[in-house]
Amino acid sequence: MIPSEGRPILTADEMRAAEQAAMADGTTEAALMDRAGRAIAEAIFRLAATREVLILCGPGNNGGDGYIAAAILAERGKAVRVAAASEPQSDGCRQAAARWQGPIESLARVPSAQVLVDALFGTGLSRGLEEMTAHHLRRLADKAELRIAVDLPSGVATDSGQVLSDIPCFNVTLALGAVKPAHLLQPAASHMGTVRVLDIGVPVGGTARVTTSPALPEPGAGSHKYSRGMVAIIAGSMSGASELAAIAAARAGAGYVLHLAADTGVATAHPHAIVRRSFTPEALDDARIGVVVIGPGLGRDEYAGERLRAAMDSGRPLVIDGDALRLVNLDALAHHDGPKILTPHGGEFSHLFGDMTAGKLTATRDAARRSGAIVVHKGADTVIAEPGGRAILCPPASPWLSTAGTGDVLAGAIGAMLAAGLDPMAAAEAGVWLHGQAARLCGKAFIADDLADALSAVRG
């Protein structure tokens, strides 16, 4: 289960800055830790019910939150024990530990409990856990009925979502104050379970957020096929992919879809509602075209390059996908003045922008800035970013999307949203949302054709 829609997402530095700002306004560190500990204790009290709780406390402020939670749970009559890997090292943790009146057991020797709470390290970790610490965390998690992580599972990199140690999967993660990138970025996201955001009284805001259910464009009484959006799809050597994009654009709500190919295939192609014509650069001169989608099935021959140049020179808003992402370059993108949305998967992203070194969120933001485009960095953890730095992180997608043609469907859906008049960032988010919802409707073992058809059901 993902965090609430639209919530701000803060990096480790941004969360620290938010806490510092709160303290500059008069809130003490002790008060912040008390709020966090109380919120954690309340969540544990509800989740654990009658079961015994074991809280693992680290040497820093995450551990301090755990000590306070343990003390409050004990005051409420809860069966709770505390174990630590080392002595408290921060002033805040030492003060918090003093509130716990029970014994502090050794992590190496502590027996398991039905409910395990990981308050060892949380946010800001830059290296993996010590081998024995990781071993005992896994040992205790294996025997617990319910596993709860405070802020983040220990052993996860906050900003990149990298898993730094061999750590267990948790049932619930209690995010303190705000969602962090690792709550939604893989591979860390698969260790989180349900993410619940706890209010600790720190005002938060930022340039990244969790995706929301969009307000999709709807036709009115005066609408006609062109006002609903005309989408031109440029085909290439593998026309099936561009056909999928065309069907997806129509099913997502476009009023007119134009499929431009070397062979129109009018006699046999379905659905007949899609208009099929031979490709010429002049075909893009129609002022009613709201967006040109290029890349699905384009190929990489000389004709592909010519068609990409025609799309770039048309001045139309663009959705660039698939093979077009391997043919285009950053200079060409910079010289295209109109709106443009790039939809790379990991391999296409690396080809165009280079290998990621700082995590997917940072890399996607940088790619958007360098290209002047909205970048939809696809995958199990999709990140959308625009050149000014705003970013959207999307919930984990259905693993059944890992089949040929689903990216072509996404390109068509985004094209329909852009042609309908949404701004490029909103169009990208709406297309990704439609794509994900269609996959959920399809269930298991679907093919891209099913996915394209399911877009209508999502709209309905």
C-alpha positions as CSV (number, residue, x, y, z in Angstrom):
1,M,0.0,0.0,0.0
2,I,1.4,3.4,-1.0
3,P,1.4,6.7,0.9
4,S,-1.5,9.0,0.5
5,E,-1.9,10.6,-2.9
6,G,-0.2,14.0,-3.4
7,R,1.9,13.9,-0.3
8,P,5.2,15.8,-0.4
9,I,8.3,13.6,-0.8
10,L,11.4,14.8,1.0
11,T,15.0,13.7,0.7
12,A,17.1,13.2,3.8
13,D,18.6,16.7,3.5
14,E,15.2,18.2,2.9
15,M,13.7,16.5,6.0
16,R,16.6,17.6,8.1
17,A,16.1,21.2,6.8
18,A,12.4,21.0,7.7
19,E,13.2,19.9,11.2
20,Q,15.9,22.6,11.6
21,A,13.3,25.2,10.4
22,A,10.8,23.9,13.0
23,M,13.5,24.2,15.7
24,A,14.4,27.7,14.5
25,D,10.8,28.6,15.1
26,G,11.0,27.5,18.7
27,T,10.4,23.7,18.7
28,T,13.1,21.9,20.6
29,E,14.8,18.7,19.4
30,A,13.4,17.0,22.5
31,A,9.9,18.1,21.6
32,L,10.2,16.7,18.1
33,M,11.5,13.4,19.3
34,D,8.7,13.2,21.9
35,R,6.1,13.8,19.1
36,A,7.7,11.2,16.9
37,G,7.9,8.7,19.8
38,R,4.2,9.3,20.7
39,A,3.0,8.9,17.1
40,I,5.0,5.7,16.8
41,A,3.7,4.3,20.1
42,E,0.1,5.0,19.1
43,A,0.6,3.2,15.7
44,I,2.3,0.2,17.4
45,F,-0.4,0.1,20.1
46,R,-3.1,-0.2,17.4
47,L,-1.2,-2.7,15.2
48,A,0.1,-5.0,17.9
49,A,-3.2,-5.5,19.7
50,T,-2.4,-8.0,22.5
51,R,0.9,-9.2,21.2
52,E,4.3,-8.6,22.8
53,V,6.5,-6.0,21.2
54,L,10.3,-5.9,20.8
55,I,11.8,-2.5,19.8
56,L,15.3,-2.5,18.4
57,C,16.9,0.9,19.2
58,G,19.9,2.3,17.4
59,P,22.5,4.9,18.7
60,G,21.0,8.0,17.0
61,N,17.7,9.8,16.9
62,N,15.9,7.0,15.2
63,G,16.8,4.9,18.2
64,G,15.7,7.8,20.5
65,D,12.2,7.7,18.9
66,G,12.2,3.9,19.7
67,Y,13.1,4.4,23.3
68,I,10.3,7.0,23.8
69,A,7.8,4.8,22.0
70,A,8.8,1.9,24.3
71,A,8.4,4.0,27.4
72,I,4.9,5.3,26.4
73,L,3.8,1.7,25.5
74,A,4.9,0.5,28.9
75,E,3.0,3.3,30.6
76,R,-0.1,2.1,28.8
77,G,0.4,-1.4,30.1
78,K,1.8,-2.9,26.9
79,A,4.1,-5.9,27.0
80,V,7.2,-4.3,25.5
81,R,11.0,-5.0,25.5
82,V,13.9,-3.0,24.2
83,A,17.2,-4.3,22.6
84,A,20.1,-2.2,21.4
85,A,23.2,-2.9,19.3
86,S,25.2,-0.2,21.0
87,E,25.1,2.6,23.5
88,P,23.3,5.9,22.6
89,Q,25.6,8.3,20.9
90,S,23.6,11.4,20.2
91,D,22.4,13.7,23.0
92,G,18.8,13.2,21.9
93,C,19.1,9.5,22.0
94,R,20.7,9.5,25.5
95,Q,17.9,11.7,26.9
96,A,15.3,9.5,25.3
97,A,16.9,6.3,26.6
98,A,16.7,7.7,30.1
99,R,12.9,7.7,29.8
100,W,12.9,3.9,29.4
101,Q,12.7,2.3,32.8
102,G,13.1,-1.3,31.8
103,P,16.2,-3.3,30.9
104,I,18.0,-2.8,27.6
105,E,18.9,-6.2,26.2
106,S,21.7,-7.1,23.8
107,L,20.7,-7.3,20.1
108,A,22.9,-10.4,19.9
109,R,21.1,-12.3,22.6
110,V,17.6,-11.0,22.7
111,P,14.9,-13.5,22.2
112,S,12.3,-12.8,19.5
113,A,8.8,-11.4,20.0
114,Q,5.6,-11.5,18.0
115,V,5.9,-7.9,17.0
116,L,9.3,-6.6,15.9
117,V,10.0,-2.8,15.6
118,D,13.1,-1.7,13.7
119,A,14.2,1.7,15.1
120,L,17.9,1.1,14.5
121,F,18.9,3.6,11.9
122,G,16.1,4.9,9.6
123,T,16.7,8.0,7.4
124,G,20.2,9.2,6.3
125,L,22.0,5.9,6.2
126,S,24.9,6.0,3.7
127,R,26.4,2.5,4.2
128,G,25.2,-1.0,4.9
129,L,24.6,-2.4,8.4
130,E,27.4,-4.3,10.1
131,E,27.2,-7.9,9.2
132,M,26.2,-9.1,12.7
133,T,23.6,-6.4,13.1
134,A,22.0,-7.3,9.8
135,H,22.1,-11.0,10.8
136,H,20.3,-10.4,14.1
137,L,17.8,-8.1,12.4
138,R,16.9,-10.9,10.0
139,R,16.9,-13.5,12.7
140,L,14.4,-11.6,14.8
141,A,12.3,-10.6,11.7
142,D,12.0,-14.2,10.6
143,K,10.4,-15.2,13.9
144,A,8.0,-12.2,14.2
145,E,4.4,-12.2,13.1
146,L,4.4,-8.5,12.4
147,R,7.4,-6.4,11.3
148,I,7.3,-2.6,11.7
149,A,10.0,-0.2,10.5
150,V,10.4,3.3,11.9
151,D,10.8,5.8,9.1
152,L,12.7,3.4,6.9
153,P,13.9,-0.2,7.2
154,S,17.5,-0.1,8.5
155,G,19.9,-0.7,5.6
156,V,18.1,1.4,3.0
157,A,19.4,4.5,1.3
158,T,16.9,7.3,1.8
159,D,17.3,9.2,-1.5
160,S,18.1,6.5,-4.0
161,G,16.1,3.5,-2.8
162,Q,19.2,1.4,-2.8
163,V,19.3,-1.6,-0.4
164,L,22.6,-1.4,1.3
165,S,22.3,-4.6,3.3
166,D,20.5,-7.9,3.2
167,I,17.5,-6.8,5.1
168,P,14.0,-8.4,5.7
169,C,10.8,-7.2,4.3
170,F,8.4,-5.3,6.6
171,N,4.7,-5.4,6.9
172,V,4.4,-1.7,7.8
173,T,6.7,1.3,7.6
174,L,5.9,4.3,9.7
175,A,7.2,7.4,7.8
176,L,8.0,10.2,10.1
177,G,6.7,13.6,8.9
178,A,6.9,13.0,5.2
179,V,7.3,10.4,2.5
180,K,10.9,9.7,1.5
181,P,12.1,8.7,-2.0
182,A,13.0,5.2,-0.8
183,H,9.3,4.5,0.1
184,L,8.5,4.4,-3.6
185,L,11.9,3.7,-5.3
186,Q,13.0,0.2,-6.0
187,P,14.4,-2.1,-4.8
188,A,13.8,-0.5,-1.3
189,A,10.1,0.0,-2.0
190,S,9.5,-3.8,-2.1
191,H,10.7,-4.0,1.6
192,M,8.3,-1.4,3.0
193,G,4.9,-3.1,3.2
194,T,2.2,-0.5,3.9
195,V,3.6,3.0,4.3
196,R,1.9,5.1,6.9
197,V,2.9,8.8,7.3
198,L,2.9,10.0,10.9
199,D,2.5,13.7,11.7
200,I,5.3,14.9,13.9
201,G,4.4,18.6,13.8
202,V,7.0,19.6,11.2
203,P,5.6,21.6,8.2
204,V,6.8,19.9,5.0
205,G,6.7,20.9,1.4
206,G,8.9,20.5,-1.6
207,T,9.3,20.0,-5.3
208,A,8.5,16.2,-5.3
209,R,5.3,14.5,-4.5
210,V,3.4,11.2,-4.7
211,T,1.2,10.9,-7.8
212,T,-2.5,11.7,-7.6
213,S,-5.6,10.5,-9.3
214,P,-5.9,13.1,-12.1
215,A,-8.8,15.2,-13.3
216,L,-9.1,13.6,-16.8
217,P,-10.3,15.8,-19.6
218,E,-14.0,15.1,-20.4
219,P,-15.9,16.2,-23.6
220,G,-18.7,18.7,-23.2
221,A,-21.9,19.4,-25.1
222,G,-20.0,21.5,-27.7
223,S,-17.1,19.1,-28.1
224,H,-16.1,17.6,-31.5
225,K,-13.3,15.2,-32.6
226,Y,-10.7,17.9,-33.0
227,S,-11.4,19.7,-29.8
228,R,-11.0,16.4,-28.0
229,G,-7.5,16.1,-29.4
230,M,-5.9,15.0,-32.6
231,V,-3.0,12.6,-32.2
232,A,-0.7,11.7,-35.1
233,I,1.3,8.5,-34.7
234,I,4.3,8.1,-36.9
235,A,4.9,4.4,-37.7
236,G,8.1,2.6,-38.8
237,S,9.4,-0.8,-39.7
238,M,7.4,-2.5,-36.9
239,S,4.0,-1.2,-37.4
240,G,2.3,-3.3,-34.7
241,A,3.9,-1.2,-32.0
242,S,2.6,2.1,-33.5
243,E,-0.8,0.4,-34.0
244,L,-0.8,-0.3,-30.2
245,A,0.0,3.4,-29.5
246,A,-2.7,4.5,-31.9
247,I,-5.3,2.3,-30.3
248,A,-4.2,3.4,-26.8
249,A,-4.6,7.1,-27.8
250,A,-8.1,6.4,-29.1
251,R,-9.1,4.4,-26.0
252,A,-7.7,7.0,-23.7
253,G,-10.0,9.6,-25.1
254,A,-8.5,11.2,-28.2
255,G,-11.1,12.4,-30.7
256,Y,-9.0,11.7,-33.8
257,V,-6.1,9.4,-34.2
258,L,-4.0,9.5,-37.4
259,H,-1.6,6.6,-38.1
260,L,1.1,7.5,-40.6
261,A,2.8,4.5,-42.1
262,A,4.5,3.4,-45.4
263,D,1.6,0.9,-45.9
264,T,-1.8,2.2,-44.7
265,G,-3.3,-1.3,-44.4
266,V,-6.8,0.1,-44.5
267,A,-8.4,-3.1,-45.8
268,T,-7.3,-5.2,-42.8
269,A,-6.4,-3.0,-39.9
270,H,-8.7,-2.6,-36.9
271,P,-10.2,-0.6,-35.4
272,H,-11.4,1.3,-38.5
273,A,-12.0,4.4,-36.4
274,I,-8.2,5.1,-36.7
275,V,-7.4,7.1,-39.8
276,R,-4.5,5.5,-41.7
277,R,-2.5,7.4,-44.3
278,S,0.9,7.1,-45.9
279,F,3.6,9.1,-44.1
280,T,4.9,12.3,-45.7
281,P,6.4,15.2,-43.8
282,E,3.6,17.3,-45.2
283,A,1.1,15.2,-43.4
284,L,2.3,16.9,-40.2
285,D,1.4,20.4,-41.5
286,D,-2.2,20.0,-40.3
287,A,-2.7,22.7,-37.7
288,R,-5.3,20.5,-35.9
289,I,-2.7,18.0,-34.8
290,G,-2.3,18.4,-31.1
291,V,0.6,16.0,-30.6
292,V,2.9,13.8,-32.6
293,V,3.9,10.4,-31.1
294,I,7.0,8.9,-32.5
295,G,9.2,5.9,-31.5
296,P,6.9,2.9,-31.1
297,G,8.1,0.4,-33.7
298,L,10.1,3.1,-35.5
299,G,13.2,1.0,-36.2
300,R,16.6,2.5,-36.6
301,D,17.1,2.6,-40.4
302,E,17.6,5.7,-42.6
303,Y,13.8,6.1,-42.9
304,A,13.5,6.2,-39.2
305,G,15.9,9.1,-39.0
306,E,14.0,11.0,-41.7
307,R,10.7,10.5,-39.9
308,L,12.2,11.6,-36.6
309,R,13.6,14.8,-38.2
310,A,10.2,15.5,-39.7
311,A,8.6,15.2,-36.3
312,M,11.2,17.4,-34.7
313,D,10.8,20.0,-37.5
314,S,7.0,20.0,-37.4
315,G,6.9,22.2,-34.3
316,R,4.2,20.1,-32.9
317,P,4.2,18.9,-29.3
318,L,6.0,15.6,-29.1
319,V,5.8,12.3,-27.3
320,I,9.1,10.5,-28.0
321,D,9.4,6.8,-27.1
322,G,11.2,3.6,-28.0
323,D,13.6,3.7,-31.0
324,A,13.3,7.5,-31.4
325,L,15.0,7.8,-28.0
326,R,18.0,5.9,-29.4
327,L,18.1,8.1,-32.5
328,V,17.5,11.6,-31.0
329,N,20.2,13.6,-29.3
330,L,20.2,16.3,-26.6
331,D,21.1,19.1,-29.1
332,A,18.1,18.2,-31.3
333,L,15.8,18.2,-28.3
334,A,17.2,21.6,-27.2
335,H,16.3,23.1,-30.6
336,H,12.7,21.9,-30.4
337,D,10.8,24.7,-28.9
338,G,7.4,23.0,-28.4
339,P,6.3,20.8,-25.5
340,K,7.9,17.4,-25.4
341,I,7.6,14.3,-23.3
342,L,10.2,11.6,-23.3
343,T,9.2,8.1,-22.1
344,P,12.4,6.0,-21.7
345,H,12.8,2.7,-19.9
346,G,16.1,2.1,-18.1
347,G,18.2,1.1,-21.2
348,E,16.9,4.0,-23.3
349,F,17.5,6.4,-20.4
350,S,21.2,5.3,-20.1
351,H,21.7,5.5,-23.9
352,L,20.5,9.2,-24.0
353,F,21.6,10.5,-20.6
354,G,24.3,8.2,-19.4
355,D,24.4,5.7,-16.5
356,M,22.7,6.7,-13.3
357,T,25.1,7.4,-10.4
358,A,22.9,9.3,-7.9
359,G,19.6,7.4,-7.9
360,K,16.6,7.5,-10.1
361,L,14.9,10.7,-8.7
362,T,18.1,12.8,-9.0
363,A,19.0,11.3,-12.4
364,T,15.5,11.9,-13.9
365,R,15.5,15.5,-12.6
366,D,18.9,16.1,-14.2
367,A,17.7,14.5,-17.5
368,A,14.6,16.8,-17.6
369,R,16.9,19.8,-17.1
370,R,19.4,18.8,-19.8
371,S,16.7,17.9,-22.4
372,G,14.2,20.7,-21.7
373,A,11.5,18.0,-21.7
374,I,9.2,16.2,-19.3
375,V,10.9,12.8,-18.7
376,V,8.8,9.8,-17.7
377,H,11.5,7.4,-16.5
378,K,9.5,4.1,-16.7
379,G,9.9,1.0,-14.6
380,A,8.5,-0.7,-11.6
381,D,9.2,2.7,-10.0
382,T,8.2,5.4,-12.5
383,V,9.6,8.9,-11.9
384,I,8.2,11.9,-13.8
385,A,10.3,15.1,-13.8
386,E,10.2,18.5,-15.5
387,P,13.1,20.9,-16.3
388,G,12.4,23.2,-13.4
389,G,12.9,20.3,-10.9
390,R,9.4,19.3,-10.0
391,A,9.0,15.6,-9.8
392,I,6.3,13.0,-9.2
393,L,7.0,9.5,-7.9
394,C,4.4,6.8,-8.9
395,P,3.3,3.8,-7.0
396,P,4.7,0.4,-7.8
397,A,3.2,-0.9,-11.1
398,S,1.8,-4.3,-11.9
399,P,4.7,-6.7,-12.6
400,W,2.6,-8.1,-15.4
401,L,3.4,-4.9,-17.4
402,S,6.7,-6.6,-18.1
403,T,5.6,-7.7,-21.6
404,A,6.1,-6.4,-25.1
405,G,4.1,-3.4,-26.2
406,T,3.0,-2.0,-22.9
407,G,5.4,1.0,-23.3
408,D,3.8,1.7,-26.7
409,V,0.4,1.8,-25.0
410,L,1.7,4.3,-22.4
411,A,3.1,6.6,-25.2
412,G,-0.4,6.6,-26.9
413,A,-2.2,7.3,-23.6
414,I,0.2,10.2,-22.8
415,G,-0.3,11.5,-26.3
416,A,-4.1,11.6,-25.9
417,M,-3.8,13.5,-22.6
418,L,-1.4,16.1,-24.2
419,A,-3.6,16.5,-27.3
420,A,-6.6,17.1,-25.1
421,G,-5.1,20.2,-23.6
422,L,-3.4,19.1,-20.4
423,D,-0.1,20.8,-19.6
424,P,2.8,18.4,-20.3
425,M,3.5,17.5,-16.7
426,A,-0.2,16.8,-16.0
427,A,-0.5,14.9,-19.3
428,A,2.4,12.7,-18.3
429,E,1.0,12.0,-14.9
430,A,-2.5,11.3,-16.3
431,G,-1.1,8.9,-18.9
432,V,0.9,7.0,-16.3
433,W,-2.1,6.8,-14.0
434,L,-4.4,5.5,-16.8
435,H,-1.7,2.9,-17.7
436,G,-1.4,1.7,-14.2
437,Q,-5.2,1.5,-13.6
438,A,-5.6,-0.4,-16.9
439,A,-3.0,-2.9,-15.8
440,R,-4.9,-3.5,-12.5
441,L,-8.1,-4.1,-14.4
442,C,-6.4,-6.6,-16.7
443,G,-5.2,-8.7,-13.8
444,K,-2.6,-11.3,-14.7
445,A,-1.0,-12.6,-17.9
446,F,-2.5,-9.9,-20.1
447,I,-1.0,-8.7,-23.4
448,A,-0.5,-5.1,-24.6
449,D,-3.6,-5.4,-26.8
450,D,-5.7,-6.1,-23.7
451,L,-4.0,-3.2,-21.9
452,A,-4.9,-0.7,-24.7
453,D,-8.5,-1.8,-24.7
454,A,-8.7,-1.6,-20.9
455,L,-8.0,2.2,-21.0
456,S,-11.7,2.7,-22.1
457,A,-12.9,0.8,-19.0
458,V,-10.7,3.1,-16.8
459,R,-12.3,6.1,-18.4
460,G,-15.7,4.6,-18.0
